[in-house]
């Protein structure tokens, strides 16, 4: 029986990356798949894939991956949730002379077909994200029409800002201590 599973270039060093969005999720299945793919090093983290920010383990791999090495993931959504972030990662790997391979998808950027499939997956992933946003916006609009939408609770305690301003503290100090922008402090000050 023929094996139709795409084969990646086995002559390069493979570095695995496993990610879950929360600490309640288990990384074990991903780690086992990466080990089976021959990864000599596996980095794991439990962070949201919605942004590249604060993804220390992924950044470490991207900083230290060498030409000819391959970043291996189980699925490309382990790397990022947007086409933009995926393209940043792939460009970073290209600039380093490294490749991307997914064990559960025919993504192997060392081949022309793998590159094309990767681009198609990214387009569909972004399309799905945009559909989700549209549905969410429609749900919020419907809830507002029914008068049941409350929105997210305010993240900024305006009273704290007002008290600190009254005490003579500078907007820069207030912003730094409360973790808000100076613009936010000035908006409260100018009301």
C-alpha positions in Angstrom: 0.0 0.0 0.0 1.4 3.4 -1.0 2.1 6.0 1.7 0.8 9.3 0.5 2.0 11.2 3.5 4.3 14.1 2.4 7.9 13.5 3.2 10.1 16.3 4.5 13.8 16.6 3.9 15.2 14.2 6.6 18.7 15.5 6.2 18.2 18.6 8.2 18.0 19.2 11.9 14.4 19.5 13.1 13.2 21.7 16.0 9.8 21.1 17.4 7.4 23.7 18.7 4.2 22.8 20.6 1.7 25.4 21.9 -1.6 25.4 23.7 -3.6 28.6 24.4 -4.1 27.9 28.1 -2.5 26.0 30.9 -5.5 23.6 31.2 -4.8 22.2 27.8 -2.3 19.3 27.4 0.8 19.5 25.3 1.5 15.8 25.4 0.0 14.7 22.0 1.8 17.5 20.2 5.1 16.6 21.9 4.7 12.9 21.0 4.0 13.8 17.3 7.1 16.1 17.2 9.3 13.3 18.7 7.9 10.9 16.1 8.8 13.4 13.4 12.4 13.2 14.6 12.8 16.6 16.4 16.0 16.7 18.3 14.8 19.7 20.4 11.2 20.6 21.3 10.2 23.9 22.8 6.7 24.3 24.4 4.6 27.1 25.7 1.1 27.8 26.8 0.2 31.2 25.3 -2.5 32.5 23.0 -1.7 32.2 19.3 -3.6 35.4 18.6 -0.4 37.4 18.6 3.4 36.9 18.3 3.9 39.1 21.4 5.1 37.3 24.5 5.8 34.0 22.7 9.2 33.6 24.3 9.8 30.0 23.2 8.8 30.6 19.6 11.0 33.7 19.5 13.9 31.7 20.8 13.5 29.2 18.0 13.3 32.0 15.4 16.3 33.8 16.8 18.5 30.7 16.9 17.4 28.5 14.0 20.2 27.9 11.5 20.2 27.6 7.8 19.0 24.2 6.6 17.1 23.5 9.9 13.4 23.0 9.9 10.8 24.2 12.4 8.3 21.4 12.9 4.7 21.9 14.3 1.7 19.6 14.3 -0.5 22.2 12.6 0.1 25.7 11.4 -2.4 27.1 13.9 0.1 26.2 16.6 2.2 29.0 15.2 -0.3 31.7 14.6 -4.0 32.5 14.1 -3.6 35.1 11.4 -2.2 35.0 7.9 -0.2 38.1 8.7 1.6 36.5 11.7 2.2 33.2 9.7 3.7 35.2 6.9 6.0 37.0 9.4 7.2 33.6 10.8 7.7 32.1 7.3 9.6 35.2 6.1 11.8 35.0 9.2 12.5 31.4 8.5 13.3 32.1 4.8 15.6 34.9 5.8 17.4 32.5 8.1 17.5 29.8 5.3 15.3 27.5 7.4 12.0 25.7 6.6 8.6 25.0 8.1 7.0 21.6 8.3 3.6 20.5 9.8 3.1 16.8 10.7 -0.7 16.9 10.2 -0.9 19.0 7.1 1.0 18.9 3.8 3.1 21.9 4.7 6.8 21.7 3.9 8.2 25.0 2.8 11.3 23.3 1.4 9.1 22.2 -1.6 7.1 24.2 -4.1 3.9 22.2 -3.4 4.3 22.6 0.3 4.7 26.4 0.0 1.6 26.6 -2.1 -0.5 24.5 0.3 0.8 26.6 3.2 -0.3 29.8 1.5 -3.8 28.3 0.8 -4.1 27.1 4.4 -3.2 30.6 5.6 -5.9 32.2 3.4 -8.5 29.8 4.7 -7.5 30.3 8.3 -7.8 34.1 7.9 -11.1 33.7 6.1 -12.4 31.6 9.1 -11.2 34.3 11.5 -13.0 37.0 9.6 -16.2 34.9 9.5 -16.0 34.5 13.3 -15.6 38.2 13.7 -18.6 38.9 11.5 -20.7 36.5 13.4 -19.6 38.0 16.7 -20.4 41.5 15.4 -23.8 40.3 14.2 -24.5 38.8 17.6 -23.5 42.0 19.4 -25.7 44.1 17.1 -28.6 41.7 17.8 -28.0 41.8 21.6 -27.8 45.7 21.5 -31.2 45.7 19.5 -32.7 43.6 22.3 -31.2 45.8 24.9 -29.2 43.0 26.6 -25.7 43.8 25.5 -23.6 45.1 28.3 -20.2 45.0 26.6 -16.9 44.5 28.3 -16.6 46.1 31.8 -14.3 49.1 31.9 -10.7 48.2 32.4 -9.7 51.7 33.7 -10.6 52.9 37.1 -11.3 56.6 36.4 -11.6 57.4 40.1 -8.0 56.3 40.8 -6.8 58.5 38.0 -8.9 61.5 39.3 -7.6 60.9 42.9 -4.0 60.8 41.7 -4.5 63.9 39.5 -6.0 65.8 42.5 -3.0 64.8 44.6 -0.7 66.5 42.1 0.8 63.4 40.5 1.9 63.8 36.8 0.0 62.1 34.0 3.2 60.2 33.1 3.6 58.8 36.6 -0.1 57.9 36.8 0.1 56.2 33.4 3.1 54.2 34.4 1.8 53.1 37.8 -1.7 52.2 36.5 -0.5 50.6 33.3 -2.5 52.9 31.0 -1.5 55.3 28.3 -0.9 59.0 29.0 -3.7 59.7 26.5 -6.1 57.9 28.8 -5.0 60.0 31.8 -5.4 63.2 29.8 -8.9 62.2 28.7 -9.9 61.7 32.3 -8.1 65.0 33.2 -9.9 67.0 30.5 -13.4 65.8 31.4 
